[in-house]
Amino acid sequence: MVGINRSSTAARAVASAAEMACALGVNLHLVMCADKSKAVELKVRGDEFYADWRSEAEQFLQDAALELDHDQVTHVVGVGSPAVMLCEEAHRLRARTIVVGNRRVQGASRVLGSIAGEVVKNAECDVLIVNTTS
């Protein structure tokens, strides 16, 4: 499983996780935490309306899954702390590995405060931190 958001670093982590899942012939599970307080404004032919935050996040994940070169992709959208959700979802699914990007992970002090650091400290399974800085 892999954490995903709209950042370029997350996109690189997801691509790496998909490559590994495809090579191993296993399912890839995308996990996204959405901020339900932020509605998404849409404009269609001059009309404006606000989309449901969960529907918009679900659509984002469906689109992301279609872009991957892997046909065994599932996903979930939740709210709250991304690190907590990743660990809880991994526990629920009995995942073997959580893949996260290394956005802003530099040096020991920064790792301890990052999402990746929190996942490493609390996960019941292996955690792979993908180098997404290059």
N, C-alpha and C positions, 0 to 999 in steps of 0.2 A: 504494500500500500504506500501511497505517496500523498503528501500534503500539497495542495495547489491553491494559488490565488492568481491574481491578474499580473503579477510581476514577471519580468523576463527571467529572473533567477529561478522562480518556481517552474516556469516553462522548461528550462534546461534540466531541472531535477526530474520533472515528469517525463521528459524525453529519455533520460538515462534510465529511469525506472521501467519505462515501457520496453526499452531495448533489452533490459535484463529479464523482464517477465516473458517477453517473446522468446528469448533464447532458452529459458527454462520451461516454457510451455505452461505457465501458470497465469492465473487471473491477476489483473492489476486493478486495484481499488483506489479511486481518487477520493480524497477527503478535503472538503472545503468548508471553512467557517465564514459565514456571511454576517454582515452587520445589518440586522433587521431595522435599525433606525434610519438607514439610508435608502430611501426609495429611489428608483431609477426613472428619470424623466425620459419619455419617448415622444417623438414627434412623427406623426404619420399624416402626410398630405395637409400640413398646417394645423392639424388637431394635436393637442398635447394631453397626455395622460401619464399616470404613474403606474409602473408595473409592480406587481407583488415581488418583494425582495427574494423570496424563496424560488418563485418561478424563474426569475431572471438568473439566479445562481444555478438552478437546474439546467437552464438552457446553455449557460456558459460551459458547464461540465459536459453536457451532451456534445456540444461543438468541439470541445477539447478532445473528447474521446474519439470523435470521427477523424481528427487530424493525426491520430497516432497510428503507427504501423503495427497494430495489435488488435485482434478482434475479441479478446476476452477482457473487457473493461466494464467495471461497475463503478458506482459513485454514490456519495452521500453528502448532503448539505446539513450543516448544523450551526449552532450559535455558541458563543462562549470563547474560551481560551483555545487557540489552535493546538497548543501542546497537549492540553488536557484531552481535547477531542481526539487527537491522533492516538494517544495512549488508550483511551477508552474504546475506540473503534478497533484498534489492534487486538485488545483483549476480547472484545465481543466476537470478532471474526477468527480469533486464534491465529492471527497473522504471524508469519515467520520473520518478516522484515518490514521496518518502516523506513522509507526514504525521505529525506528532507534536504533542502538546499542549504548552502552556507552563507546566505545573505548576512553581511555584517559580522560574520564569525571570524574574529581575528584575535588571537591571544587568549589566554586562560580566563581572564576577567570578563571578556566579552562573551565567551562561550557560555559561561554560567548564567548569563542573563538572557540569552537568546532562546528562541523557540526550539532550535536544534538542541541546545544544552538542556532545556527542560525535558525534552523527549528522551534524550540520552539518560538523564537521571531517573526517569519514571517508567520507562517502557519495560515490559516483561519479555520483549523479544529483541532481536538484533536491530540496530539502527545504523543506517548507512547515510553519511553526510556527503552529498555530492558536491564536488568543487564546481561552483557555478560562477566564479569570478572571472574566468578567462573567456 
